């Protein structure tokens, strides 16, 4: 019983960390990377489709990315989705590929992105804490219903706290790396 509860809590915490990593990847830094386009959707034959499914990405230089749609008819839709996004890039197309040159980030913009990264990290930590809280409530219920002993419940809670600390520390490390990447000029 306790094993199932802690395993489920650990799984939820791992998902929170993975989600944080995905969110951080979408935050633009000074370098181009395909993950920046993860959240963008293009109108493809009347339905919103992720750009990642419509095109391939190639990074020839640190601040440039080439996007080649698999279907040429999707070129304008992909370009429009990028132009309308909040990435701050102005795509240009040559009929086959879309070229996005990322402008240098200003100090002000870097601070905004750092603040955004901290917010996303805090959201992930809240998710981890929510998983801990629900697991703790389940353990307390088992103790109250006398399905497990109090000592066993205390040990399970201590283990749960260690697991929670491990995952929140992991989120902090990811945040620290992202902040360093953002503030690097």
C-alpha positions, 0 to 999 in steps of 0.5 A: 500500500505505502509502496503504491502511494510513494511510487505514484507520488514519485511518478507525479514528481518526475512528470513535474520535473519533465514538464519544467524541462520542456517549459525551459526549453521553450524559453528563448535564449541567445542561441537558436534551438528547435525546442523554441518552436514546440508550442507553436501551432500552424493552421494546416488544412483547417486544423491547428497542427504543431509546427514540429509535425509540419517541418524539419529544423536545422541550426546552421549558426548559433543565432539562425534556424532553417525550417523546411516544411515537409509539404510546401503548401504548409510554408505560408502557414508555418511562416505566419505562425512564427511571425504571430508568435511571441518569439520576437523573430521575423521569418523570411522564406525563399519558397522552400525554407523559412529562415529565422535569424534571432536578434540579440537579446537585450538586457531587459529581455534577458531579465524578463526571460529569467523572471519567466523561468523562475515562475515556471520553476515555482509552478513545477515545485508547486506541482511536486508539493501537491503530489507530496500533499496527496501522498501524505494525506493517503498515508495519514488515512492509512494510519487513521484507519489502522491499516498501517502502524504509526511508525510505518507511517512516519517512516513513509512520510520521512521517505516522502520528504526526502523524495520531495527534496530531491525533486525540488533540488533538481528543479532548482538545478535546472533553473540555475542552468537556464538562468546562467544560459539566459544571462550569458552574453 
